């Protein structure tokens, strides 16, 4: 049933999955629980997340918890073919390969929905959107879903505000054990891993422009500073702009930042953050990349129109030559650089994020007979359980309130 590029790649992918498994102890402990309790017995689960090793392990955990799993990617360039083959060899139904055309990408999304899943694990909202536009007749059979990323949460809130959301969704991205670590430390490290392995250029002494100072932008800026760069931030939110200033960064409009940057990283979740007008003012050889979920933050269509020619420079680097002889270099076709040109977040970070995902999927299964709200905050007990397990595996203990301290905190009449 699977559609993968080459089943013979499975041994390489299996080694990758085993490596991340060794470094994801929280999810591994949940895996052991699920193998015993089978919380998804008899259920079908559709999963659309970046098809790399950590995702493959999450799919394995859900599969071994009793589910029939149908997995695809959430970005045409983030699938690793050997991992997809290895996951298929583990008994998961996989529909994904790297470099899918738009038609193939949408066909693979459709393939997992056509199986009639009861639980959906989404990253970016493509599965949920397709369910609500093309497969509406399947909605009554869906218990609920889990959304992994900020972009997906924005789409869900827009759907709910328009009265269109008909599937209860767990806002996984908004759990503290997700955004505080995944968005900040995971994005910060993985973006620079992707840039550095792709360009092989030094960051120290360079000027880095980070567009957007949300949790992901904070991580990217922090790591750029740690690598020795001089960091500039662009923002539309005055509060976040002040945060950036107090964190030690300079804040400029993109129109001004475009003239001085050596590296540009967009992390906004919005479109047309870097336009052809900005690109025309960039210095010769500037490096431009995106770390947002969709490839709309850099106006690639506009860039292609103004460029006199486009020449591949290295793997995942396209040089665009502009009028006047200058050039800019775009990484990974403007798609999210940490996955399209890298391995994504470190395993130890995704250990927490995917543990939240697994426990939220179990929460939906446990509450399948209840009428849940359309938008659901991750229960505090799930957040705390993941944090407590993580601390144990880190070999760290913390203090606990005494009865007297708890009574003091709960009282108002001191």
C-alpha positions in Angstrom: 0.0 0.0 0.0 2.9 2.4 0.6 4.2 4.8 -2.1 7.9 5.3 -1.4 10.8 6.0 -3.8 13.0 2.9 -3.2 12.4 0.2 -0.7 16.1 -0.8 -0.9 17.0 2.3 1.0 15.3 1.0 4.2 18.5 -0.2 6.0 20.0 3.4 5.8 16.7 4.8 7.1 16.5 2.2 9.9 19.9 3.3 11.2 18.7 6.9 11.3 15.5 5.9 13.2 17.5 3.8 15.7 19.9 6.7 16.3 17.1 9.2 17.2 15.3 6.5 19.3 18.4 6.2 21.4 18.2 10.0 22.0 14.5 10.3 22.7 14.1 8.7 26.1 10.7 10.4 27.0 9.0 9.2 23.8 10.7 5.8 24.3 9.2 5.5 27.8 5.8 6.4 26.3 6.4 3.8 23.6 6.8 1.1 26.2 3.6 2.2 27.9 1.7 2.2 24.6 2.9 -1.3 23.6 1.3 -2.6 26.8 -1.9 -0.6 26.9 -2.7 -0.3 23.2 -4.6 3.0 23.5 -5.2 3.2 19.7 -6.4 -0.4 19.2 -8.8 -0.6 16.3 -8.2 3.1 15.2 -6.8 4.6 12.0 -4.4 7.5 12.4 -3.4 9.8 9.6 -0.1 11.6 10.1 1.3 14.5 8.0 4.6 15.6 9.5 8.1 16.1 8.0 9.1 12.6 7.0 12.4 12.2 8.7 13.7 10.0 11.5 12.1 11.6 14.5 8.7 11.6 12.8 9.2 8.0 11.8 9.7 7.1 15.5 6.5 9.0 16.4 4.6 7.0 13.8 6.2 3.8 15.2 5.0 4.6 18.7 1.4 5.2 17.5 1.5 2.1 15.3 2.8 -0.1 18.2 0.0 1.5 20.3 -2.5 -0.4 18.2 -3.2 2.0 15.4 -3.2 1.5 11.7 -1.1 4.4 10.6 -1.1 6.2 7.3 1.8 8.6 7.1 2.9 11.3 4.6 5.1 14.4 4.6 4.1 18.0 5.1 6.6 19.6 2.7 7.8 18.3 -0.7 11.5 18.8 0.2 11.6 17.6 3.8 11.1 13.9 3.2 14.1 11.6 3.5 13.6 8.7 1.1 15.5 6.2 3.2 13.5 7.0 6.3 10.2 6.7 4.4 11.3 3.3 3.1 12.4 2.1 6.6 9.1 3.3 8.1 7.2 1.4 5.5 9.2 -1.7 6.3 8.1 -1.3 9.9 4.5 -1.8 8.8 3.4 1.8 8.5 1.6 2.8 5.3 3.8 5.6 3.9 3.0 7.9 1.0 5.9 10.3 0.5 9.2 11.0 -1.4 11.6 13.9 -1.6 11.0 16.4 -4.4 7.3 15.6 -4.9 5.5 17.7 -7.5 2.5 19.7 -6.2 0.3 17.0 -7.8 2.1 14.2 -6.1 2.2 16.0 -2.8 -1.6 16.5 -2.9 -2.2 13.0 -4.0 -0.2 11.7 -1.0 -2.3 13.9 1.3 -5.4 12.5 -0.2 -4.1 8.9 0.0 -4.0 9.1 3.8 -7.4 10.8 4.2 -9.1 8.4 1.9 -8.4 5.6 4.4 -10.9 7.2 6.8 -8.7 8.1 9.8 -10.3 8.7 13.2 -7.3 10.7 14.5 -5.2 13.2 12.5 -1.7 14.4 13.4 -1.0 17.4 11.3 1.9 19.9 10.8 0.9 23.1 9.1 -2.8 22.3 8.6 -2.7 20.8 5.1 -4.5 17.6 6.1 -7.2 19.4 8.1 -7.8 21.9 5.3 -8.1 19.1 2.7 -10.5 17.2 5.0 -12.7 20.3 5.3 -12.7 21.1 1.6 -12.6 17.8 -0.3 -13.3 15.1 2.2 -16.1 16.6 4.2 -18.1 13.4 4.1 -15.4 11.7 6.2 -15.6 14.4 9.0 -18.3 12.6 11.1 -16.0 9.6 11.6 -13.1 11.7 12.9 -12.5 11.8 16.7 -10.1 14.8 16.5 -6.7 15.9 15.5 -3.4 17.4 16.8 -1.6 20.4 15.2 2.2 20.6 15.6 3.2 24.1 14.4 2.4 27.8 14.8 1.3 28.1 11.1 -1.2 25.3 11.6 -2.6 26.9 14.7 -3.1 30.2 12.9 -5.0 28.3 10.2 -7.2 26.5 12.7 -8.1 29.7 14.5 -9.0 31.3 11.2 -11.2 28.3 10.3 -12.8 28.4 13.8 -13.5 32.2 13.5 -15.1 31.6 10.2 -17.3 28.9 11.7 -15.7 26.2 9.4 -13.8 24.1 11.8 -15.7 20.8 12.5 -13.0 18.6 14.0 -11.8 19.0 17.6 -8.2 19.9 17.5 -5.5 19.7 20.2 -3.2 22.8 19.9 0.0 20.9 20.5 2.2 23.9 19.4 0.9 25.9 22.3 2.0 23.5 25.0 4.8 24.8 27.0 6.9 21.7 26.5 6.6 22.3 22.8 7.0 26.0 22.0 9.4 26.9 24.8 11.9 24.3 23.6 11.1 23.2 20.1 10.4 26.6 18.6 13.2 28.4 20.4 16.1 25.9 20.9 15.1 23.5 18.2 14.6 26.0 15.4 17.6 28.1 16.6 20.0 25.2 16.2 18.5 23.4 13.3 18.3 26.5 11.1 22.0 27.2 11.5 22.8 23.5 11.1 21.0 23.7 7.7 22.6 27.0 6.7 26.1 25.9 7.7 26.1 22.5 6.2 24.7 23.9 2.9 26.9 27.0 2.5 30.1 26.0 4.4 30.6 29.7 5.1 31.6 31.3 8.4 28.9 33.2 10.4 31.3 35.0 12.8 31.7 38.6 11.8 28.8 38.5 9.4 25.6 40.6 9.6 22.5 38.4 10.1 19.0 39.7 9.5 16.2 37.7 11.2 12.7 38.5 10.1 10.3 37.9 12.9 11.0 37.7 16.7 8.5 35.1 17.8 9.8 32.1 19.6 11.4 30.7 16.5 12.9 34.0 15.6 14.3 34.4 19.1 16.0 31.0 18.7 17.5 31.9 15.3 18.8 35.3 16.6 20.2 33.8 19.8 22.2 31.1 17.9 23.4 33.6 15.3 24.7 35.8 18.1 26.4 32.7 19.6 28.1 32.0 16.3 29.6 35.5 16.4 27.3 37.4 14.1 26.0 40.9 14.4 22.2 40.4 14.5 19.5 42.7 13.1 15.8 42.0 13.6 12.8 43.1 11.6 9.3 43.1 13.1 5.8 44.3 12.7 4.9 44.0 16.4 6.1 46.9 18.6 6.2 44.7 21.7 8.4 42.0 20.1 10.6 44.8 18.6 11.2 46.0 22.2 12.0 42.5 23.3 14.6 42.2 20.5 16.2 45.5 21.5 16.4 44.5 25.2 17.9 41.1 24.2 20.7 43.1 22.6 19.7 43.2 18.9 19.2 46.1 16.5 15.8 46.5 15.0 15.2 47.9 11.5 12.6 47.8 8.8 13.4 45.3 6.1 13.9 48.1 3.6 16.9 49.2 5.6 18.1 45.8 6.7 18.1 44.5 3.2 21.0 46.8 2.4 23.4 45.6 5.1 22.7 41.9 5.6 25.0 39.0 4.7 22.5 36.3 5.8 18.7 36.7 5.8 16.4 34.2 7.6 12.6 34.7 7.5 10.7 33.2 10.4 7.3 35.1 10.4 4.6 32.7 9.1 3.6 35.5 6.7 4.1 36.0 3.0 6.2 38.4 0.9 8.5 39.3 3.8 11.4 39.6 1.4 10.3 41.1 -2.0 12.1 41.7 -5.3 12.5 45.3 -4.2 14.4 44.2 -1.1 16.5 41.8 -3.1 17.6 44.4 -5.6 19.1 46.4 -2.7 21.0 43.5 -1.2 24.8 43.3 -1.4 26.4 40.9 -3.9 26.4 37.3 -2.7 23.9 37.7 0.1 22.5 34.4 1.4 18.7 34.3 1.7 16.6 31.5 3.3 13.3 30.8 5.0 12.6 29.0 8.2 8.8 29.4 8.1 6.5 26.5 7.4 5.4 27.5 3.9 7.6 28.8 1.0 5.8 32.2 0.7 8.0 34.3 2.9 10.5 35.0 0.1 8.7 36.1 -3.1 10.4 33.5 -5.3 8.1 34.2 -8.3 9.0 37.8 -8.2 12.7 37.0 -7.8 12.6 34.8 -10.9 11.1 37.6 -12.9 13.8 40.1 -12.1 16.7 37.7 -12.3 18.6 37.6 -15.6 19.6 34.0 -14.9 19.6 31.3 -12.2 22.5 29.0 -11.7 22.9 26.2 -9.2 25.9 27.0 -6.9 25.9 24.0 -4.6 23.4 21.4 -3.5 20.3 23.3 -2.2 21.8 26.7 -3.3 20.5 28.6 -6.3 22.3 31.7 -7.4 20.1 34.4 -9.0 22.0 37.0 -11.1 20.5 40.4 -11.1 20.8 43.4 -13.4 24.1 45.2 -12.8 26.1 42.0 -12.2 25.2 41.3 -8.5 23.8 38.1 -7.3 21.9 36.6 -4.3 21.9 33.0 -3.2 18.6 31.3 -2.1 18.8 28.2 0.0 16.4 25.2 -0.5 14.1 26.9 -3.0 12.9 29.2 -0.3 11.4 26.3 1.7 12.1 25.8 5.4 15.9 25.5 5.4 16.3 23.4 8.6 14.4 20.5 7.0 14.8 21.0 3.3 18.6 21.4 3.7 19.1 19.7 7.0 17.8 17.0 9.4 15.4 19.2 11.3 15.4 19.8 15.1 17.7 17.8 17.4 16.3 14.5 18.6 16.4 15.6 22.3 14.1 18.5 21.4 11.6 16.5 19.4 11.6 14.1 22.3 9.4 16.5 24.1 7.4 17.8 21.2 6.5 14.3 19.9 5.8 13.1 23.4 3.2 15.8 23.6 1.8 14.7 20.3 1.6 11.0 21.3 -0.1 11.9 24.6 -2.5 14.3 22.9 -3.5 11.6 20.4 -4.1 9.3 23.3 -6.2 12.0 25.0 -8.4 12.1 21.9 -8.8 8.3 21.9 -9.6 8.3 25.6 -12.3 11.0 25.1 -13.7 9.7 21.9 -17.2 9.5 23.3 -17.2 13.1 24.6 -18.1 16.3 22.8 -14.9 18.3 22.9 -14.5 22.0 21.9 -13.1 22.6 18.4 -9.9 24.2 19.8 -8.4 22.5 22.8 -5.5 23.6 25.0 -3.1 20.8 25.9 -4.1 19.7 29.4 -1.6 20.9 32.0 -1.1 17.4 33.3 0.2 16.3 29.9 2.7 19.2 29.8 3.8 18.4 33.4 4.1 14.7 32.7 6.4 15.3 29.8 8.5 17.8 31.7 8.8 15.4 34.7 9.8 12.5 32.6 12.4 14.7 30.8 13.9 15.8 34.1 14.2 12.2 35.3 16.1 11.3 32.1 18.3 14.3 32.5 19.2 13.1 36.0 17.8 16.2 37.6 15.5 16.7 40.6 13.6 19.7 41.8 12.0 21.0 45.0 8.4 20.5 45.8 6.0 22.6 47.9 5.4 21.6 51.5 1.7 21.5 52.6 2.3 24.8 54.4 3.7 26.5 51.2 0.9 25.2 49.1 -1.7 26.5 51.6 0.1 29.9 51.6 0.0 30.1 47.8 -3.7 29.1 47.7 -4.8 31.6 50.4 -5.6 35.3 50.0 -5.9 36.4 53.7 -2.3 36.4 54.8 
